[in-house]
């Protein structure tokens, strides 16, 4: 396996956890090609995608296709050639959960919320579920048992307490845009907790690697999606000036319209 292919595999694995999901996303990319690109691009991209799939153990791909078919995510012809498939409506719905989407509208009420909790050790799985739910609201851990999120979590947490019988205490407080935690201003706190400098460098690197003159490629697609997967997509008002996320999104659309 080449150095480039190894890097590409690592990028894919950063947000596509299973061979089944990787296969489904790559198939989706291939199926979209005819309506999006020239014949030359289609041939080049098809070769790149197939070569990329080929870096995965053949038996793993075969098993992944079997699982995708068994679960109704794809349909296959009676001949069952490896890539002779179609993605079902159920498969497209699953893809919506797999492929991150850039949010162009991010309503914000001007507050950042702090969520502290004290949940008994015997309910560890429920504590973990609460943390996952907070992360889905762009939550980040400030310290043990204390999270922050720019999106009001009150309704979500109230529903979780009722539907999952989460025991213990959960407290919610909020800070306005002029607030602070200790000696740290809110913008500085947000930048540190969400590692915005590192995220900005990743977006900038993507823009350098894939300039506007680039040809569409599997590596460009997966590189961008892996960054977007890690982006908490904070309200635009909380992002530093000239944050490169929008430029990267526009570049991605220009390469993969």
C-alpha positions in Angstrom: 0.0 0.0 0.0 1.4 3.4 -1.0 2.0 6.2 1.6 -0.8 8.2 0.0 -3.2 5.3 0.2 -2.3 4.7 3.8 -3.0 8.3 4.7 -6.3 8.2 2.8 -7.3 5.0 4.7 -6.5 6.7 8.0 -8.6 9.7 7.0 -11.5 7.5 6.1 -11.3 5.5 9.3 -11.3 8.7 11.4 -15.1 9.1 10.7 -16.1 5.8 9.0 -15.7 3.2 11.7 -16.5 0.1 9.8 -15.7 -1.4 6.5 -19.4 -1.6 5.8 -19.8 2.2 6.2 -16.7 2.8 4.2 -18.0 0.7 1.3 -21.4 2.3 1.4 -20.0 5.9 1.2 -17.6 4.9 -1.6 -20.4 3.3 -3.5 -22.5 6.4 -3.1 -19.6 8.5 -4.4 -19.3 6.3 -7.5 -23.0 6.2 -8.2 -23.2 10.0 -8.1 -20.4 10.4 -10.7 -22.2 10.1 -14.0 -24.5 13.1 -13.3 -21.8 15.3 -11.9 -18.6 15.1 -14.0 -17.2 14.7 -17.5 -16.5 11.3 -18.8 -12.8 11.8 -18.2 -13.4 12.7 -14.6 -15.7 9.7 -14.2 -13.0 7.3 -15.4 -10.3 8.9 -13.3 -12.5 9.0 -10.1 -13.8 5.5 -10.7 -10.3 4.2 -10.9 -9.3 6.1 -7.8 -12.3 4.9 -5.8 -12.0 1.3 -6.9 -8.2 1.3 -6.1 -9.0 2.7 -2.7 -11.6 0.0 -2.0 -9.0 -2.5 -3.3 -6.7 -1.5 -0.4 -9.1 -3.2 2.0 -9.1 -7.0 2.3 -11.3 -8.5 -0.5 -13.0 -10.7 2.0 -13.9 -7.7 4.1 -15.4 -5.9 1.1 -17.3 -9.0 0.2 -18.6 -9.4 3.7 -19.5 -5.7 3.8 -21.5 -6.0 0.6 -23.3 -9.0 2.0 -24.1 -7.1 5.2 -25.3 -4.0 3.2 -27.5 -6.3 1.1 -28.9 -8.3 4.0 -29.8 -5.1 6.0 -31.5 -3.6 2.9 -29.1 -0.7 2.5 -28.2 -1.7 -1.1 -29.8 -3.8 -3.7 -27.7 -6.0 -6.1 -28.3 -7.7 -9.4 -28.7 -11.5 -9.7 -25.1 -11.6 -11.2 -23.8 -10.0 -7.9 -20.8 -8.4 -9.5 -18.8 -6.5 -6.8 -19.9 -2.9 -7.7 -23.1 -3.7 -9.6 -25.3 -2.3 -6.8 -27.9 0.4 -6.1 -28.4 2.3 -2.8 -31.9 1.8 -1.4 -34.0 4.5 0.2 -33.0 3.0 3.6 -29.3 3.2 2.6 -29.7 6.9 1.6 -31.2 7.5 5.0 -28.3 5.8 6.7 -25.9 7.9 4.6 -27.4 11.0 6.0 -26.3 9.9 9.4 -22.8 8.9 8.2 -21.9 11.9 6.1 -21.5 15.2 8.0 -23.3 18.2 6.6 -22.1 21.8 6.9 -24.7 23.9 8.7 -25.1 27.2 6.9 -27.7 28.4 9.4 -26.9 28.2 13.2 -29.4 30.0 15.3 -28.0 31.2 18.6 -29.6 32.8 21.7 -26.4 34.6 22.8 -25.6 32.3 25.7 -23.2 29.5 26.4 -24.6 26.8 28.8 -22.7 25.0 31.5 -24.0 21.5 32.4 -22.8 19.9 35.6 -24.0 16.5 36.7 -23.6 14.0 39.6 -24.8 10.6 38.5 -24.1 7.5 40.6 -21.4 5.1 39.4 -24.0 2.3 39.1 -25.6 4.2 36.3 -22.4 4.6 34.4 -24.0 3.7 31.0 -26.6 6.4 31.5 -23.9 8.9 32.4 -22.1 8.0 29.1 -25.4 8.4 27.2 -25.8 11.9 28.7 -22.3 12.8 27.6 -23.0 11.6 24.0 -26.2 13.6 24.0 -24.3 16.7 25.1 -21.7 16.2 22.4 -24.5 16.0 19.8 -25.4 19.5 20.9 -21.8 20.7 20.2 -20.9 20.1 23.9 -17.3 19.9 25.1 -15.9 18.8 28.4 -14.5 21.6 30.6 -13.6 19.2 33.4 -14.9 16.0 34.9 -18.7 16.1 35.1 -18.8 19.6 33.6 -19.7 20.3 29.9 -20.3 23.5 28.0 -22.5 24.0 24.9 -23.6 27.0 22.9 -27.0 25.5 22.2 -29.7 25.5 24.9 -29.7 21.9 26.2 -32.7 22.3 28.6 -35.3 20.6 26.5 -33.0 17.8 25.5 -31.8 17.0 29.0 -35.4 17.2 30.4 -36.5 14.7 27.8 -33.5 12.4 28.5 -34.1 12.4 32.3 -37.7 11.3 31.7 -37.2 8.8 28.8 -34.0 7.2 30.1 -34.7 7.6 33.9 -31.3 9.2 34.5 -30.7 9.4 38.2 -28.7 12.0 40.2 -28.5 15.7 39.8 -28.0 17.7 36.6 -27.7 21.5 36.8 -27.7 24.0 33.9 -26.4 27.5 34.0 -25.6 30.0 31.3 -23.1 32.7 30.4 -23.8 35.7 28.1 -21.3 36.7 25.4 -19.6 39.1 27.8 -19.2 36.4 30.5 -16.1 34.7 31.7 -14.9 31.6 33.6 -12.2 32.6 36.1 -9.8 34.9 34.4 -10.6 33.6 30.9 -13.0 35.5 28.6 -15.7 33.6 26.9 -14.1 33.9 23.4 -10.8 32.6 24.8 -12.5 29.8 26.7 -14.4 28.7 23.6 -11.3 28.8 21.4 -9.4 26.7 24.0 -12.0 24.1 24.9 -13.0 23.5 21.2 -9.3 23.6 20.0 -10.3 26.1 17.3 -6.7 27.0 16.3 -6.0 23.3 15.5 -9.3 23.1 13.5 -8.5 26.2 11.6 -5.1 24.8 10.6 -6.8 21.6 9.3 -9.2 23.6 7.2 -6.3 25.8 5.9 -4.3 22.7 5.1 -7.2 21.3 3.1 -7.5 24.6 1.1 -3.7 24.4 0.4 -3.8 20.8 -0.7 -6.9 21.2 -2.9 -6.8 24.6 -4.6 -9.7 25.8 -6.8 -7.9 24.4 -9.9 -7.9 20.9 -8.4 -9.7 18.0 -10.1 -12.4 16.2 -8.0 -11.0 13.3 -6.1 -11.8 10.7 -3.4 -9.0 12.1 -1.3 -10.4 15.7 -1.5 -13.8 14.4 -0.5 -12.7 12.3 2.4 -10.2 14.9 3.6 -12.9 17.5 3.9 -15.5 15.2 5.4 -13.1 14.0 8.1 -12.5 17.6 9.2 -16.2 18.5 9.1 -16.9 15.4 11.2 -14.7 16.9 14.0 -16.0 20.4 13.6 -18.5 21.2 16.4 -20.1 23.8 14.1 -20.4 26.5 16.7 -22.6 29.6 16.2 -20.8 31.9 13.7 -20.7 34.6 16.3 -18.4 32.5 18.5 -15.9 31.7 15.8 -12.7 33.8 15.5 -12.5 36.4 12.7 -11.7 34.9 9.2 -12.2 31.3 10.4 -11.7 29.2 7.3 -14.6 26.8 7.6 -16.8 28.6 5.1 -14.1 28.9 2.5 -13.3 25.2 2.9 -17.0 24.4 2.5 -17.2 26.5 -0.7 -14.1 24.8 -2.0 -15.7 21.4 -1.3 -18.8 22.4 -3.2 -16.8 23.6 -6.1 -15.0 20.2 -6.3 -18.0 18.1 -5.6 -21.2 20.0 -6.7 
